[in-house]
Amino acid sequence: MEEGLLRSSESFQEERRGCVRELREEGWRLASIAGPMVAATVAQFFVQVVSSMMVGHLGELQLSSAAIATSLTGVTGFSLLLGMASGLETLCGQAYGAQQYQMLGIHTYRAMLSLLIVCIPISFIWVSMERLLTFIGQDPEISHEAGKYALWLIPALFAYAIIQTMMKFLQSQSLVIPMVLSSIATLCFHIPLCWLMVFKSGLGNVGASLSISISYWWNVLILGLYIKFSDSCKPTRAPLSMEAFKGINEFLRLAVPSAVMICLEWWSFELLVLLSGLLPNPKLETSVLSVCLSSIAFLYTIPYGIGAAASTRISNELGAGNSNAARLAVRVAMLITVTEAVAVSGTVFALRRTLGYAYSNEKEVIDYVTRMTPLLCISVIMDSLQGVLSGVARGCGWQHVGAYVNLCSFYLFGIPVAILLGFVMHLQGKGLWIGILGGATVQTTLLAIITCSINWQHQANKARQRMFEERLLLQNGLK
């Protein structure tokens, strides 16, 4: 009997060591993707930040017009392209896991073509930006400058469409180091270029937007050359063929809900800033909420990177039919995220009295930011959790579910509560933020419930079925 207990104990210890080993290995896989993804996202984030900072030294008119143009181009263009490109996280990720390497290139061509077509109507909106702003009652001078800024961002729009598809192509293969190097190289190229175009060429704020366009195309060139000549991409490179044109509907079935999923959340926060302009002290409220949103946007690069890593690992494993490995990737990703959320929110709270000084010298603004920081810390936690849960949804191909969740969370709950607390209960900016935080909490809760209910074996079977159908279509197309 004692011998049996000893064997049982040894078996338990061996199983425990095996579980720890699996967790450690999966944690390393996720970290090796997430770390570079965070670095690449931060570098890309700072390209537009650098332009805004330099424009800010030209005067209040240039700064305000650039801020409005940046916000509107983000809402009407960049957010839409980012969302649509995220459909590739499912398609390319699962194809790579299933070793259908040729399909990665075909999916990427389909996405690139689709996004470039979408850029055409968006560019017409940007051309009309000055008239649109004047129509809604904006100051004519600000409208004119914002219109010029948006006009010279149009080349960046087309470059951004190509960048996002190439990055998803590389991300699905865990080739993240080239993305980091190209993003950092682009930022290093952009800083002196923007300084020259803004201050030395006499172009002013037009120089800032034009420098963004040039820098984005520089990034396209770097990534394009790597994909073209790197041996790492040799198995997944595919020649441009009619297959790319035939399967666009397949890409759009994932790209459209993916865009809706991302845009609904992005737009809700932009709407928050617009609502703050209707409060009794709009200058103060808008300034403080802009500070909070800028902080949240920067800090979100961390969970976004972890979510991208989770999406890659899950889609790869589902494509390979490894349901248990996909489930393990979710658990490890959530463990990493919880640790990150606690650490970052704790750091933000510790810096609550100094955070406002990074954005303003006005004591009123600084004190208000200090009072808002506890809410900001909760938002960091919610954003961290939902960032990874959204990555899980993209890895599974559940973008349509995420779109419904975001619609219900923010537009049926968060924004109505924000209006109620901000205007009816007179909590002003704090009330608006509590409302949108409530929406984020509902979003995270719903995504967590959905993730816990996933039948991973069923998802693996669906992914394998999709790969089988795509292989048949490809074979029939080549005949």
C-alpha positions as CSV (number, residue, x, y, z in Angstrom):
1,M,0.0,0.0,0.0
2,E,2.8,2.4,0.9
3,E,4.5,1.5,-2.3
4,G,1.3,2.4,-4.2
5,L,1.0,5.7,-2.4
6,L,4.6,6.5,-3.2
7,R,4.1,5.8,-6.9
8,S,1.0,7.9,-6.8
9,S,2.9,10.8,-5.2
10,E,5.7,10.5,-7.7
11,S,3.2,10.5,-10.6
12,F,1.5,13.6,-9.1
13,Q,4.8,15.4,-8.8
14,E,5.8,14.4,-12.4
15,E,2.4,15.7,-13.7
16,R,2.8,18.9,-11.7
17,R,6.3,19.4,-13.1
18,G,5.0,18.8,-16.6
19,C,2.2,21.4,-16.1
20,V,4.7,24.0,-14.9
21,R,7.0,23.2,-17.8
22,E,4.1,23.7,-20.3
23,L,3.1,27.0,-18.6
24,R,6.6,28.2,-18.7
25,E,7.1,27.3,-22.4
26,E,3.8,28.8,-23.4
27,G,4.6,32.0,-21.4
28,W,7.9,32.3,-23.3
29,R,6.2,31.8,-26.6
30,L,3.6,34.5,-25.8
31,A,6.3,36.9,-24.4
32,S,8.5,36.5,-27.5
33,I,5.6,37.8,-29.6
34,A,4.0,40.2,-27.2
35,G,7.2,42.1,-26.3
36,P,8.2,43.0,-29.8
37,M,4.5,43.8,-30.7
38,V,4.4,46.3,-27.8
39,A,7.6,47.9,-29.0
40,A,6.4,48.1,-32.6
41,T,3.0,49.6,-31.5
42,V,4.6,52.2,-29.3
43,A,7.0,53.3,-32.2
44,Q,4.0,53.6,-34.6
45,F,2.0,55.5,-31.9
46,F,4.8,58.0,-31.5
47,V,5.0,58.9,-35.3
48,Q,1.8,60.9,-35.0
49,V,2.6,62.1,-31.5
50,V,5.9,63.6,-32.6
51,S,4.1,65.5,-35.4
52,S,1.5,66.8,-32.9
53,M,4.2,67.9,-30.5
54,M,6.1,69.8,-33.2
55,V,3.0,71.4,-34.5
56,G,2.2,72.5,-31.0
57,H,5.2,74.9,-31.1
58,L,3.8,76.8,-34.1
59,G,0.8,78.2,-32.2
60,E,-2.6,77.5,-30.7
61,L,-4.4,77.6,-34.1
62,Q,-2.0,75.0,-35.7
63,L,-2.2,72.8,-32.6
64,S,-6.0,72.8,-32.3
65,S,-6.5,72.2,-36.1
66,A,-4.0,69.4,-36.1
67,A,-5.7,67.8,-33.0
68,I,-9.1,67.9,-34.7
69,A,-7.7,66.6,-38.0
70,T,-5.9,63.8,-36.2
71,S,-9.0,62.8,-34.3
72,L,-11.3,62.8,-37.4
73,T,-8.8,61.0,-39.6
74,G,-8.4,58.4,-36.9
75,V,-12.2,57.9,-36.6
76,T,-13.0,57.9,-40.3
77,G,-9.9,56.2,-41.7
78,F,-7.1,54.7,-39.6
79,S,-9.4,52.9,-37.2
80,L,-11.4,51.3,-40.1
81,L,-8.3,50.0,-41.8
82,L,-6.8,48.7,-38.6
83,G,-10.1,46.8,-37.9
84,M,-10.4,45.4,-41.4
85,A,-6.7,44.2,-41.4
86,S,-7.4,42.4,-38.1
87,G,-9.4,39.8,-40.1
88,L,-6.1,38.5,-41.3
89,E,-5.2,37.4,-37.7
90,T,-7.8,34.7,-38.1
91,L,-7.2,33.8,-41.7
92,C,-3.4,33.9,-41.9
93,G,-2.9,32.6,-38.4
94,Q,-5.0,29.5,-38.9
95,A,-3.6,28.9,-42.4
96,Y,-0.1,29.1,-40.9
97,G,-1.0,26.6,-38.2
98,A,-2.4,24.3,-40.7
99,Q,0.8,24.6,-42.8
100,Q,-1.2,26.0,-45.8
101,Y,1.6,28.4,-46.4
102,Q,0.6,29.5,-49.9
103,M,-2.7,30.7,-48.5
104,L,-1.0,33.4,-46.3
105,G,0.2,35.3,-49.4
106,I,-3.2,34.9,-51.1
107,H,-5.1,36.2,-48.0
108,T,-2.7,39.1,-47.7
109,Y,-3.2,40.1,-51.3
110,R,-7.0,39.9,-50.9
111,A,-6.8,42.1,-47.7
112,M,-4.4,44.6,-49.4
113,L,-6.6,45.0,-52.4
114,S,-9.8,45.4,-50.2
115,L,-8.2,48.0,-48.0
116,L,-6.8,50.0,-50.9
117,I,-10.3,50.1,-52.4
118,V,-11.8,51.3,-49.1
119,C,-9.2,54.1,-49.0
120,I,-10.7,55.7,-52.1
121,P,-14.1,56.8,-50.5
122,I,-12.3,57.7,-47.3
123,S,-9.9,60.0,-49.2
124,F,-12.9,61.9,-50.7
125,I,-14.2,62.5,-47.1
126,W,-10.8,63.8,-46.1
127,V,-10.7,66.1,-49.2
128,S,-14.0,67.6,-48.0
129,M,-12.8,67.9,-44.3
130,E,-12.7,71.7,-44.4
131,R,-16.3,72.0,-45.7
132,L,-17.6,69.4,-43.3
133,L,-16.1,71.1,-40.3
134,T,-17.4,74.5,-41.4
135,F,-20.9,72.9,-41.9
136,I,-21.0,71.6,-38.3
137,G,-20.1,75.0,-36.9
138,Q,-16.3,74.9,-36.4
139,D,-14.3,78.1,-36.6
140,P,-13.5,78.8,-40.3
141,E,-9.8,79.3,-39.6
142,I,-9.5,76.0,-37.7
143,S,-11.5,74.2,-40.3
144,H,-9.2,75.5,-43.1
145,E,-6.0,74.4,-41.3
146,A,-7.5,71.0,-40.3
147,G,-8.6,70.5,-43.9
148,K,-5.1,71.1,-45.2
149,Y,-3.7,68.7,-42.6
150,A,-6.1,66.0,-43.5
151,L,-5.5,66.5,-47.2
152,W,-1.8,65.8,-46.9
153,L,-2.5,62.7,-44.8
154,I,-4.2,61.0,-47.7
155,P,-0.9,59.4,-49.0
156,A,-0.4,58.1,-45.4
157,L,-3.9,56.4,-45.6
158,F,-2.9,54.2,-48.6
159,A,0.5,53.5,-47.0
160,Y,-1.2,52.5,-43.7
161,A,-3.5,50.0,-45.5
162,I,-0.4,48.2,-46.9
163,I,1.5,48.4,-43.6
164,Q,-1.3,46.8,-41.6
165,T,-1.7,43.9,-44.1
166,M,2.0,43.2,-44.2
167,M,2.3,43.4,-40.4
168,K,-0.6,40.9,-40.0
169,F,1.1,38.6,-42.6
170,L,4.3,38.7,-40.5
171,Q,2.6,38.5,-37.1
172,S,0.7,35.3,-38.1
173,Q,4.2,33.7,-38.6
174,S,5.6,35.1,-35.3
175,L,8.0,37.2,-37.4
176,V,7.8,40.1,-35.1
177,I,11.4,41.3,-34.9
178,P,11.3,42.8,-38.4
179,M,8.2,44.7,-37.5
180,V,9.9,46.2,-34.5
181,L,13.0,47.2,-36.4
182,S,11.0,48.7,-39.3
183,S,8.8,50.7,-36.8
184,I,11.8,52.0,-34.9
185,A,13.6,52.8,-38.1
186,T,10.5,54.7,-39.3
187,L,10.3,56.7,-36.1
188,C,14.0,57.6,-36.2
189,F,13.6,58.6,-39.9
190,H,10.4,60.6,-39.0
191,I,11.7,62.8,-36.2
192,P,14.4,64.7,-38.2
193,L,12.1,64.7,-41.3
194,C,9.2,66.2,-39.4
195,W,11.5,68.9,-37.8
196,L,12.8,69.9,-41.2
197,M,9.3,70.0,-42.9
198,V,7.6,71.9,-40.0
199,F,10.3,74.4,-39.1
200,K,12.8,74.7,-42.0
201,S,10.7,74.2,-45.1
202,G,8.0,76.8,-44.1
203,L,5.2,74.3,-44.6
204,G,4.1,74.5,-41.0
205,N,1.4,72.0,-40.0
206,V,1.1,70.8,-43.6
207,G,4.7,69.7,-43.2
208,A,3.8,67.7,-40.2
209,S,1.1,65.7,-42.0
210,L,3.2,65.3,-45.2
211,S,6.1,64.0,-43.1
212,I,3.7,61.3,-41.7
213,S,2.8,60.3,-45.2
214,I,6.5,60.1,-46.3
215,S,7.4,58.1,-43.1
216,Y,4.6,55.6,-43.6
217,W,5.7,54.9,-47.2
218,W,9.3,54.5,-45.9
219,N,7.9,51.8,-43.5
220,V,6.1,50.2,-46.5
221,L,9.4,50.0,-48.4
222,I,11.3,48.4,-45.5
223,L,8.6,45.8,-44.8
224,G,8.2,45.1,-48.5
225,L,11.9,44.5,-49.1
226,Y,12.1,42.2,-46.1
227,I,9.1,40.1,-47.3
228,K,10.4,40.0,-50.8
229,F,14.0,39.0,-50.1
230,S,13.9,37.3,-46.6
231,D,14.3,33.5,-46.5
232,S,11.9,33.5,-43.5
233,C,9.1,34.5,-45.8
234,K,10.0,32.2,-48.7
235,P,7.5,29.5,-47.9
236,T,4.6,32.0,-47.5
237,R,5.3,34.2,-50.4
238,A,2.8,33.8,-53.2
239,P,2.6,35.3,-56.7
240,L,-0.2,37.7,-57.4
241,S,-2.9,35.7,-59.2
242,M,-6.6,35.7,-59.8
243,E,-7.1,33.8,-56.6
244,A,-6.6,37.0,-54.7
245,F,-9.5,38.6,-56.6
246,K,-11.8,35.6,-56.4
247,G,-11.9,35.3,-52.6
248,I,-12.4,38.9,-51.5
249,N,-15.9,38.0,-50.1
250,E,-14.3,35.5,-47.8
251,F,-11.9,38.1,-46.4
252,L,-14.7,40.6,-46.0
253,R,-16.8,38.2,-43.9
254,L,-14.2,38.5,-41.2
255,A,-12.9,42.0,-42.0
256,V,-16.2,43.9,-41.7
257,P,-17.2,42.6,-38.3
258,S,-13.6,43.0,-37.2
259,A,-13.7,46.7,-38.3
260,V,-17.0,47.2,-36.5
261,M,-15.6,45.6,-33.4
262,I,-12.6,48.0,-33.2
263,C,-14.4,51.1,-34.5
264,L,-17.3,51.0,-32.1
265,E,-15.0,51.1,-29.1
266,W,-12.6,53.7,-30.7
267,W,-15.6,56.0,-31.6
268,S,-17.1,55.8,-28.1
269,F,-14.0,57.3,-26.6
270,E,-13.9,60.1,-29.3
271,L,-17.6,60.7,-28.6
272,L,-16.6,61.2,-24.9
273,V,-14.4,64.1,-25.8
274,L,-17.1,65.7,-28.0
275,L,-19.6,65.4,-25.1
276,S,-17.1,67.0,-22.7
277,G,-17.3,70.1,-24.9
278,L,-20.9,70.6,-23.9
279,L,-20.2,70.7,-20.2
280,P,-20.3,74.0,-18.2
281,N,-16.5,74.4,-18.2
282,P,-15.7,72.9,-21.6
283,K,-12.1,74.0,-21.8
284,L,-11.2,72.4,-18.5
285,E,-13.3,69.2,-19.0
286,T,-12.0,68.6,-22.5
287,S,-8.4,69.2,-21.5
288,V,-8.6,66.7,-18.6
289,L,-10.5,64.0,-20.6
290,S,-7.9,64.4,-23.4
291,V,-5.1,63.9,-20.9
292,C,-6.9,60.7,-19.6
293,L,-7.5,59.4,-23.1
294,S,-4.0,60.1,-24.2
295,S,-2.7,58.2,-21.2
296,I,-5.1,55.3,-21.8
297,A,-4.2,55.1,-25.5
298,F,-0.5,54.9,-24.7
299,L,-0.9,52.3,-21.9
300,Y,-3.2,50.2,-24.1
301,T,-0.2,49.4,-26.3
302,I,0.9,46.8,-23.7
303,P,-2.4,44.7,-23.6
304,Y,-2.8,45.2,-27.3
305,G,0.6,43.5,-27.8
306,I,-0.3,40.7,-25.5
307,G,-3.7,40.3,-27.2
308,A,-2.0,40.2,-30.6
309,A,0.3,37.5,-29.3
310,A,-2.6,35.5,-27.9
311,S,-4.5,35.8,-31.2
312,T,-1.4,34.5,-33.1
313,R,-0.9,31.6,-30.8
314,I,-4.6,30.6,-30.7
315,S,-5.1,30.9,-34.4
316,N,-1.9,28.9,-35.1
317,E,-2.9,26.1,-32.7
318,L,-6.5,26.0,-33.9
319,G,-5.3,25.8,-37.5
320,A,-3.1,22.9,-36.5
321,G,-6.0,21.2,-34.7
322,N,-4.4,21.5,-31.2
323,S,-7.4,22.5,-29.1
324,N,-5.6,21.9,-25.8
325,A,-2.7,24.1,-26.8
326,A,-5.1,26.9,-27.8
327,R,-6.8,26.6,-24.4
328,L,-3.4,26.8,-22.6
329,A,-2.5,29.9,-24.6
330,V,-5.6,31.7,-23.4
331,R,-4.9,30.8,-19.7
332,V,-1.3,31.9,-19.9
333,A,-2.2,35.1,-21.7
334,M,-4.8,36.0,-19.1
335,L,-2.3,35.3,-16.3
336,I,0.3,37.6,-17.9
337,T,-2.4,40.2,-18.4
338,V,-3.6,40.2,-14.8
339,T,-0.1,40.7,-13.6
340,E,0.5,43.5,-16.1
341,A,-2.8,45.2,-15.2
342,V,-2.0,45.2,-11.5
343,A,1.5,46.5,-12.0
344,V,0.6,49.3,-14.5
345,S,-2.5,50.5,-12.6
346,G,-0.5,50.5,-9.3
347,T,2.2,52.6,-11.0
348,V,-0.3,55.1,-12.4
349,F,-1.9,55.4,-9.0
350,A,1.5,56.0,-7.3
351,L,2.1,58.8,-9.9
352,R,-1.3,60.4,-9.6
353,R,0.0,63.7,-8.2
354,T,2.5,64.1,-11.0
355,L,0.7,62.7,-14.0
356,G,-0.9,66.0,-14.9
357,Y,2.4,67.8,-15.1
358,A,3.3,65.7,-18.2
359,Y,0.5,67.5,-20.1
360,S,-0.1,70.9,-18.5
361,N,1.3,73.5,-16.1
362,E,-2.2,74.7,-15.1
363,K,-2.9,73.8,-11.4
364,E,-6.6,73.4,-12.1
365,V,-5.9,70.8,-14.7
366,I,-3.3,69.0,-12.6
367,D,-5.6,68.8,-9.6
368,Y,-8.5,67.5,-11.7
369,V,-6.3,64.8,-13.3
370,T,-5.2,63.7,-9.8
371,R,-8.9,63.3,-8.8
372,M,-9.6,61.3,-12.0
373,T,-6.6,59.0,-11.6
374,P,-8.4,56.3,-9.5
375,L,-10.9,55.9,-12.3
376,L,-8.1,55.9,-14.8
377,C,-6.5,53.0,-12.9
378,I,-9.7,50.9,-13.1
379,S,-9.9,51.7,-16.8
380,V,-6.3,50.4,-17.2
381,I,-7.4,47.1,-15.6
382,M,-10.5,46.8,-17.8
383,D,-8.6,47.7,-21.0
384,S,-5.9,45.2,-20.2
385,L,-8.4,42.4,-19.7
386,Q,-10.5,43.2,-22.8
387,G,-7.5,43.8,-25.0
388,V,-6.5,40.1,-24.5
389,L,-10.1,38.8,-24.6
390,S,-10.5,40.7,-27.9
391,G,-7.4,39.0,-29.2
392,V,-8.9,35.6,-28.2
393,A,-12.0,36.5,-30.3
394,R,-9.9,37.4,-33.3
395,G,-7.9,34.2,-33.0
396,C,-11.1,32.1,-33.0
397,G,-12.7,34.2,-35.8
398,W,-15.4,35.5,-33.5
399,Q,-15.2,39.1,-34.6
400,H,-18.9,39.3,-35.2
401,V,-19.5,38.3,-31.5
402,G,-17.1,41.1,-30.4
403,A,-18.9,43.6,-32.6
404,Y,-22.3,42.8,-30.9
405,V,-20.6,42.9,-27.5
406,N,-19.1,46.4,-28.1
407,L,-22.4,47.7,-29.5
408,C,-24.3,46.6,-26.4
409,S,-21.6,47.6,-23.9
410,F,-20.9,51.1,-25.1
411,Y,-23.9,52.3,-27.1
412,L,-26.7,50.7,-25.2
413,F,-25.1,51.0,-21.7
414,G,-21.9,53.0,-21.4
415,I,-22.7,56.2,-23.4
416,P,-26.3,56.5,-22.0
417,V,-25.0,56.1,-18.5
418,A,-22.2,58.7,-19.2
419,I,-24.8,61.2,-20.4
420,L,-27.0,60.5,-17.4
421,L,-24.2,61.0,-14.9
422,G,-22.4,63.8,-16.7
423,F,-25.4,66.0,-17.6
424,V,-28.4,64.9,-15.5
425,M,-26.6,64.1,-12.3
426,H,-24.1,67.0,-12.8
427,L,-21.0,64.9,-12.2
428,Q,-19.6,66.5,-15.4
429,G,-16.3,65.0,-16.7
430,K,-16.1,62.4,-13.9
431,G,-19.6,61.2,-14.7
432,L,-18.8,60.9,-18.4
433,W,-15.7,58.8,-17.5
434,I,-17.7,56.6,-15.1
435,G,-20.2,55.9,-17.8
436,I,-17.6,54.8,-20.4
437,L,-15.9,52.8,-17.7
438,G,-19.2,51.0,-17.0
439,G,-19.4,50.2,-20.7
440,A,-15.8,48.8,-20.6
441,T,-16.7,46.7,-17.5
442,V,-19.8,45.2,-19.3
443,Q,-17.6,44.6,-22.4
444,T,-14.9,42.8,-20.4
445,T,-17.5,40.7,-18.4
446,L,-19.3,39.6,-21.6
447,L,-16.1,38.7,-23.4
448,A,-14.9,36.7,-20.3
449,I,-18.2,34.8,-20.2
450,I,-18.0,34.0,-23.9
451,T,-14.3,32.9,-23.6
452,C,-15.1,30.6,-20.7
453,S,-17.9,29.0,-22.8
454,I,-15.7,28.2,-25.8
455,N,-15.7,24.6,-27.0
456,W,-12.0,24.5,-28.1
457,Q,-12.3,21.2,-29.9
458,H,-15.2,22.5,-31.9
459,Q,-13.2,25.6,-32.8
460,A,-10.3,23.5,-33.9
461,N,-12.6,21.4,-36.1
462,K,-14.1,24.5,-37.6
463,A,-10.6,25.9,-38.4
464,R,-9.5,22.6,-40.0
465,Q,-12.7,22.5,-42.0
466,R,-12.0,26.1,-43.3
467,M,-8.5,25.1,-44.2
468,F,-9.8,22.0,-46.1
469,E,-12.3,24.1,-48.1
470,E,-9.7,26.7,-48.9
471,R,-7.2,24.0,-50.1
472,L,-9.9,22.6,-52.4
473,L,-10.7,26.0,-53.8
474,L,-7.0,26.7,-54.4
475,Q,-6.5,23.4,-56.1
476,N,-9.6,23.9,-58.3
477,G,-8.4,27.5,-59.1
478,L,-5.0,26.2,-60.2
479,K,-6.5,23.6,-62.6
